[in-house]
């Protein structure tokens, strides 16, 4: 035994730390249009390669190429562009509000807008989305009122959730947006359960659940995949691999050993790995997975490759754990810029239209901000009334709560 090699404990390290040059050499980027597109009824075992490659549509000349290029009108692409631009402008405004002390907390989705916006516009109005906390683009794409979203972040007297949820944890059933949970991974099992219920009822709508790559290390991820494959739930299981889970890079969740899409293969679930900054690829992959689910072929797991440009939250300083301007070296670019360049290259858009769009969106967001702040901010303490704790709990308020509310009111 004295000649044996000592054991070593392995801790994955990111490719670059503060002060280093950004290094994304670990991200293999295939040529756009080079990945095959199988039929939606394919046996998962026959497309194992799609879990390790990357589906891309937009090429270096900003053209849509290959078998995954979706049939989508320029008007619909313009709608997606506007939603992404509005999402980014909304994020900027709410970050400013937080820095001014008007809100306690905020999370931006900068660089990831295409994923939520694309799914929101591709899935049906009765489908249910189970988000994590970086998908505000879904609500904006579905024209949910900005004032309503802002009031929730500001926790003011017009907050429909009465201040019970942390800022940015929206809930909008009418928009197909399930309540955000701060417990990572829970939305996966909720999405699978909702999809199973839809199948049991013989409904025609599906579910989509979304988590970050770090949450794949949670037990809920594996529980969800077990139920999804066993009961062939009509659900899209999304993993947003934005390279960082708070301050831990994706290798801490096992991303250096295999892709996150690979994890679906052991469950017999088809997996796609997609360029999440390619809006057309987002539409195409979502369309494929939703068609498969609606045709009773079961779940699909999609790993979206993207990059978290902003800090994890307003409580985070990413300069402590990654190169300061690492985002500038990200090889998949910016989703808004790429879609806009595609529209310009196709002759359906111009730089002048882009400028007008940003001006219009800026005015819209600013007007919504003025209205929302008029209902109160943390600076003036105009929070929901304490009496609201009795509201929206029971369909019919039980007698003991009626008595407690009367006591509070002094009656």
C-alpha positions in Angstrom: 0.0 0.0 0.0 2.9 2.4 0.5 3.5 2.5 -3.3 -0.1 3.6 -4.1 -0.8 7.0 -5.6 -2.3 9.5 -3.1 -5.9 10.4 -3.8 -6.6 13.9 -4.9 -9.8 15.9 -4.4 -10.9 17.6 -7.7 -12.6 21.0 -7.7 -13.5 22.3 -11.2 -12.0 25.7 -12.1 -13.4 28.2 -14.6 -11.3 29.0 -17.7 -10.6 32.5 -16.4 -10.6 34.4 -13.2 -10.5 38.2 -12.5 -7.5 39.7 -14.2 -7.2 36.9 -16.8 -8.1 37.1 -20.4 -11.5 35.6 -21.1 -11.3 32.1 -22.5 -14.3 30.5 -24.1 -12.3 27.8 -26.0 -14.4 25.2 -24.2 -17.5 26.3 -26.2 -17.5 24.5 -29.5 -19.5 26.5 -32.0 -20.5 24.5 -35.2 -21.4 26.2 -38.4 -24.9 27.5 -38.7 -27.2 25.0 -40.5 -24.8 22.0 -40.0 -27.0 20.1 -37.5 -29.6 17.7 -38.8 -33.3 18.2 -38.0 -35.0 14.8 -37.3 -38.8 14.2 -37.5 -40.6 14.9 -34.2 -41.5 11.3 -33.7 -37.9 10.1 -33.7 -36.7 7.6 -31.2 -34.5 9.5 -28.6 -31.8 6.9 -29.0 -31.4 7.9 -32.7 -30.5 11.6 -31.9 -28.0 11.3 -29.1 -25.7 13.5 -31.1 -28.0 16.4 -30.9 -27.4 16.5 -27.1 -23.7 17.4 -27.7 -23.8 19.5 -30.8 -25.5 22.9 -31.1 -28.4 23.9 -33.3 -27.8 27.2 -35.0 -29.7 29.0 -37.8 -28.1 32.5 -38.3 -24.8 32.3 -40.1 -21.9 34.8 -40.2 -23.7 36.7 -43.0 -26.8 37.0 -40.8 -28.8 34.7 -43.1 -31.1 31.9 -41.9 -29.6 28.6 -43.2 -30.1 24.9 -42.8 -32.9 22.5 -41.9 -33.8 24.2 -38.7 -34.5 27.6 -40.3 -38.1 28.3 -39.3 -40.9 29.5 -41.5 -41.6 32.8 -39.9 -42.7 36.1 -41.3 -40.6 39.3 -41.0 -43.6 40.9 -39.1 -43.3 38.1 -36.5 -39.6 38.6 -36.3 -40.2 42.3 -35.8 -42.5 41.5 -32.9 -39.8 39.4 -31.3 -37.2 42.1 -31.8 -39.5 44.7 -30.2 -40.2 42.5 -27.2 -36.5 41.9 -26.7 -35.6 45.6 -26.9 -38.4 46.4 -24.5 -37.2 43.7 -22.1 -33.7 45.1 -22.0 -35.0 48.7 -21.5 -37.3 47.5 -18.8 -34.3 45.8 -17.1 -32.3 49.0 -17.3 -35.0 51.1 -15.8 -35.7 48.8 -12.9 -32.0 48.4 -12.1 -31.8 52.2 -11.9 -34.9 52.2 -9.6 -33.2 49.7 -7.3 -29.9 51.7 -7.2 -32.0 54.8 -6.3 -33.4 53.0 -3.3 -36.9 52.7 -4.8 -36.8 48.9 -4.8 -35.0 46.4 -2.6 -33.8 43.9 -5.2 -33.7 43.2 -9.0 -32.4 40.6 -11.4 -31.6 41.4 -15.1 -31.7 39.0 -18.0 -29.3 40.9 -20.3 -28.1 38.6 -23.1 -30.8 36.0 -22.5 -33.8 37.8 -23.9 -34.3 35.5 -26.9 -35.1 32.4 -24.9 -38.0 33.7 -22.9 -39.4 36.0 -25.7 -39.1 33.2 -28.4 -40.9 30.7 -26.2 -43.6 33.1 -25.3 -44.4 33.9 -28.9 -44.1 30.3 -30.1 -46.2 28.5 -27.5 -49.9 28.7 -27.4 -52.1 31.1 -25.2 -53.3 28.2 -23.0 -49.9 26.6 -22.5 -48.4 27.1 -19.1 -44.9 28.4 -18.5 -43.1 27.6 -15.2 -40.2 30.1 -15.1 -37.2 30.8 -13.1 -36.2 34.4 -12.3 -34.7 35.6 -15.5 -37.7 35.3 -17.9 -39.4 38.7 -17.6 -39.3 38.7 -21.4 -42.1 36.1 -21.5 -44.5 38.6 -19.8 -43.3 41.5 -22.0 -43.7 39.5 -25.2 -47.2 38.6 -24.2 -48.0 42.3 -23.6 -48.5 42.0 -19.8 -48.7 45.6 -18.4 -45.3 47.0 -17.6 -46.9 49.0 -14.7 -48.2 45.8 -13.1 -44.6 44.3 -13.3 -43.1 47.4 -11.9 -45.5 47.7 -9.0 -44.5 44.1 -8.1 -40.8 45.1 -8.1 -41.5 48.2 -6.1 -43.8 46.3 -3.6 -46.1 49.3 -3.6 -49.8 49.7 -2.8 -50.8 48.5 -6.4 -48.8 45.3 -6.2 -51.3 42.6 -7.0 -49.3 40.1 -4.9 -49.6 42.4 -1.8 -45.9 42.4 -1.2 -45.9 38.7 -0.4 -43.4 37.8 -3.1 -39.8 39.0 -3.4 -39.3 41.6 -6.2 -39.1 40.0 -9.7 -41.1 36.9 -8.6 -44.0 37.7 -10.8 -47.3 35.7 -11.2 -49.6 36.1 -14.2 -51.9 33.2 -14.8 -53.7 35.0 -17.6 -50.4 35.2 -19.5 -49.6 31.6 -18.9 -46.9 32.5 -16.4 -46.8 30.4 -13.3 -45.7 32.0 -10.0 -42.0 32.2 -9.7 -40.5 30.3 -6.8 -37.3 31.2 -5.0 -36.6 27.5 -4.3 -34.5 26.4 -7.3 -35.8 23.5 -9.3 -39.3 23.3 -7.9 -40.8 24.6 -11.2 -39.5 21.5 -13.0 -41.6 19.1 -11.0 -44.5 21.5 -11.1 -44.3 21.8 -14.9 -44.3 18.0 -15.3 -47.2 17.6 -12.9 -49.2 20.2 -14.7 -48.5 18.5 -18.1 -49.5 15.1 -16.6 -52.8 16.7 -15.5 -53.4 18.1 -19.0 -52.9 14.6 -20.4 -55.1 13.0 -17.9 -57.9 15.5 -18.7 -57.4 15.0 -22.5 -56.6 18.7 -22.9 -54.7 20.1 -25.9 -52.2 22.4 -24.0 -48.7 21.7 -22.9 -46.3 22.9 -20.2 -42.8 24.4 -20.3 -40.4 24.5 -17.4 -37.2 26.5 -17.1 -34.2 26.3 -14.8 -30.6 27.4 -14.9 -27.8 24.9 -15.3 -26.8 25.1 -11.7 -30.3 23.8 -10.6 -29.7 20.5 -12.6 -27.7 19.5 -9.5 -31.0 19.7 -7.5 -32.9 16.5 -6.8 -36.1 18.1 -8.2 -34.4 18.0 -11.7 -34.1 14.2 -11.6 -37.5 13.6 -10.0 -39.0 15.7 -12.8 -37.2 13.7 -15.5 -38.3 10.4 -13.9 -41.9 11.3 -14.0 -41.7 13.0 -17.4 -40.3 9.9 -19.1 -42.4 7.4 -17.2 -45.7 9.1 -18.0 -44.6 10.7 -21.3 -45.7 14.1 -20.0 -46.3 16.8 -22.7 -43.7 19.1 -21.4 -40.6 21.1 -22.6 -37.8 20.9 -20.0 -35.5 23.9 -20.5 -32.0 24.3 -19.1 -30.6 27.8 -19.5 -26.8 27.3 -19.5 -25.7 30.9 -19.0 -22.2 29.7 -17.8 -22.7 31.0 -14.2 -24.9 30.0 -11.3 -24.5 33.0 -9.0 -20.7 32.9 -8.5 -20.2 29.2 -9.4 -19.3 28.5 -13.0 -21.1 25.7 -14.9 -18.5 23.1 -14.2 -19.5 23.0 -10.5 -22.8 21.5 -11.7 -21.0 19.0 -13.8 -20.8 20.9 -17.1 -17.2 20.1 -17.8 -17.8 16.4 -17.8 -20.8 16.3 -20.2 -23.4 18.6 -21.6 -26.5 19.3 -19.6 -28.5 18.0 -22.5 -26.7 14.6 -22.1 -28.5 14.1 -18.8 -31.8 13.5 -20.5 -30.5 10.6 -22.5 -30.3 8.2 -19.5 -34.0 8.8 -19.0 -34.9 8.1 -22.6 -35.8 11.7 -23.2 -34.8 13.4 -26.5 -32.4 16.3 -26.0 -31.5 19.3 -28.1 -28.6 21.7 -27.5 -29.3 25.1 -29.0 -27.7 28.5 -29.5 -29.8 30.5 -27.1 -28.6 33.8 -28.6 -30.0 32.9 -32.0 -33.7 33.9 -32.0 -34.6 31.8 -35.0 -33.0 28.8 -33.4 -35.1 29.4 -30.3 -38.2 29.5 -32.4 -37.3 26.3 -34.3 -36.3 24.2 -31.3 -39.4 25.3 -29.3 -41.6 24.5 -32.3 -40.0 21.0 -32.7 -40.4 20.2 -29.0 -44.0 21.6 -28.7 -45.1 19.6 -31.8 -43.6 16.5 -30.3 -45.5 17.1 -27.0 -48.8 17.9 -28.7 -48.5 14.7 -30.8 -48.2 12.5 -27.6 -44.5 11.8 -28.2 -43.7 13.0 -24.7 -41.1 15.4 -23.2 -38.1 17.1 -24.7 -35.1 18.6 -22.8 -33.5 21.7 -24.4 -30.2 23.1 -23.2 -29.9 26.7 -24.3 -26.3 27.9 -24.6 -26.1 31.6 -23.6 -24.2 34.0 -21.3 -25.3 35.9 -18.3 -24.0 39.4 -19.2 -25.2 41.1 -16.0 -24.6 40.4 -12.4 -26.6 37.5 -10.9 -28.6 40.1 -9.0 -28.3 43.5 -7.5 -26.7 41.7 -4.5 -23.9 40.3 -6.7 -20.5 41.7 -7.9 -19.3 39.4 -10.8 -15.9 41.2 -11.0 -15.0 39.2 -7.9 -15.1 35.8 -9.7 -14.8 36.4 -13.5 -13.0 38.8 -15.9 -14.5 42.2 -15.8 -15.6 42.4 -19.5 -15.8 38.7 -20.1 -19.1 39.1 -21.9 -17.5 41.0 -24.7 -15.6 37.8 -25.7 -18.7 35.6 -25.7 -18.6 33.8 -29.1 -22.4 33.7 -29.7 -22.8 37.4 -29.6 -25.9 39.4 -28.5 -29.4 38.1 -29.4 -30.9 41.5 -30.1 -28.0 42.6 -32.4 -28.1 39.3 -34.2 -31.8 39.4 -35.0 -31.7 43.0 -36.0 -28.8 42.3 -38.4 -30.7 39.4 -39.9 -33.7 41.7 -40.6 -31.5 44.4 -42.1 -29.7 41.8 -44.2 -33.1 40.5 -45.5 -34.1 44.0 -46.5 -37.0 44.1 -43.9 -35.4 46.5 -41.5 -33.1 49.5 -41.3 -30.8 51.2 -38.8 -33.2 54.1 -38.7 -36.1 51.9 -37.8 -34.0 50.4 -35.0 -33.4 53.9 -33.7 -37.1 54.7 -33.7 -37.9 51.5 -32.1 -35.6 52.2 -29.2 -36.9 55.7 -28.8 -40.5 54.5 -28.8 -39.7 51.7 -26.3 -37.8 54.1 -24.1 -40.7 56.5 -23.9 -43.1 53.6 -23.2 -41.0 52.3 -20.3 -40.4 55.7 -18.9 -44.1 56.5 -18.9 -44.9 53.2 -17.2 -42.2 53.9 -14.6 -43.6 57.3 -13.7 -47.1 55.7 -13.3 -45.8 52.8 -11.2 -43.7 55.0 -8.9 -46.8 57.2 -8.5 -48.3 54.3 -6.5 -45.3 54.3 -4.1 -41.7 53.1 -3.7 -39.5 52.1 -0.8 -38.6 55.7 -0.4 -42.1 56.8 0.6 -43.2 53.6 2.3 -46.5 53.3 0.4 -46.7 49.5 0.8 -49.8 47.3 0.5 -52.2 47.6 3.5 -51.6 45.1 6.3 -55.3 44.2 5.9 -54.4 42.7 2.5 -52.9 39.6 4.3 -56.5 38.3 4.5 -57.1 38.7 0.7 -56.5 36.1 -2.0 -56.0 33.3 0.4 -59.4 31.5 0.4 -62.1 31.7 -2.2 -64.5 32.2 0.7 -63.0 33.7 3.8 -63.5 31.4 6.9 -65.2 32.9 10.0 -62.0 33.0 12.1 -60.2 35.1 9.5 -63.3 37.4 9.2 -63.1 37.9 13.0 -59.3 38.6 12.9 -59.8 41.2 10.1 -62.5 42.9 12.1 -60.2 43.0 15.1 -57.5 44.6 12.9 -60.0 47.2 11.6 -61.1 47.9 15.2 -64.6 46.6 14.6 
